[in-house]
Amino acid sequence: MCGSMITITACATAVCLMNDLPISLGTVIPFIATLGVAMVASPGAPGGSIMTALPFLYMIFGTEAGDPNGPICALMVALYITQDSFGTACNVSGDNAIGVVVDLIYKKFILKGAPLPEEA
């Protein structure tokens, strides 16, 4: 989920810069917050993240440029598909980092010095 949000936001920023569309932090922050809610529905479906984000692209591109059937959204889908493997790598790395943190918290606070069970 995190990798998809980073990829979609980066692609939207790139498309805005390529087409001389105005972009600011005030437009990106609500878009990221909306993606955070919408992306709950997308894991597991190939390309599901960009398809979930298409209806919300008007927040970045404006109403005339953010038509889900328009050429800018087609460009966004193409850009996303080319970057999808990097988003997957970000998700896997993030999941591993969370696992390490949870393991450290478990060993430090839950076990509280109790001996660890021997591994088989």
Secondary structure, DSSP 8 states (H G I E B T S, - for coil): -HHHHHHHHHHHHHHHHHTT----HHHHHHHHHHHHHHGGG-TTSTTHHHHHHGGGTHHHH-TTT--TTSHHHHHHHHHHHHHHHHHHHHHHHHHHHHHHHHHHHIIIIISTT-------
